[in-house]
Amino acid sequence: MAGKFIAYYRVSTGKQGNSGLGLDAQKKAVLDYLNGGRWQLVGELTEIETGKRIDRPGLDEALALCRIYKARLIIAKLDRLARNAYFVTKLMHEGVDFVCCDMPTANKLTIHILAAVAEAEAEMISVRTKAALEAAKARGVKLGSPKGFHGDTAVEGRKLGRLAHQAKAADFRDKITTKIDSIRQSGITSVRGIADELNRRGIPTPRGGQWSHTQVFRFLR
């Protein structure tokens, strides 16, 4: 390998970040991949975030450094990035070149396809959950654990109640995430601007109210 590189590492939890679990392995993969060439690692960014979060300041900084130094973005594993649809769109629009240590031949099309597959898989899980809830209702199972139900029936009811709540929350999150992605792509990136645009489009909060910049910030977190 030759040239300049910016390394981006991501772990999902603070515990992983503090202990080095996952992080050390990613750094080793990057150094092993670059070993033996005329290369320069001009920057390393580490982020502790879930892959589903759409705002990734560490990733944004890594991409900015790639443009400044005319460097390639290097990551240890493709799944560190491919599950984030916002990243895929950002990468396609900004034209930053990258390399994945575990899949060196991957390109922007590869990541786009994998992101689409991940999105489709999430949608299928949601569909299967809804189908399971409808089937349970048809059998007379009540969601939650109402009085008069005991044993296995009550356990199933509580489980299905949780699934219903999770499915509803996931649907809302996916819809709002799509809207915010659209707003950001139009050039509005501040939380206050996003809140104003959501309200202008008539998109309510989970409780049916107006968005504030604080609510948008919490949603992104």
Secondary structure, DSSP 8 states (H G I E B T S, - for coil): -EEEEEEEEEESSHHHHHH-TTHHHHHHHHHHHHTTSEEEEEEEEEEE--TT-S--HHHHHHHHHHHHHT-EEEES-THHHHT-HHHHHHHHHHT--EEETT-TT--HHHHHHHHHHHHHHHHHHHHHHHHHHHHHHHTT--SS--TT--HHHHHHHHHHHHHHHHHHHHHHHHHHHHHHHHHHHTT--SHHHHHHHHHHTT---TTS----HHHHHHHH-
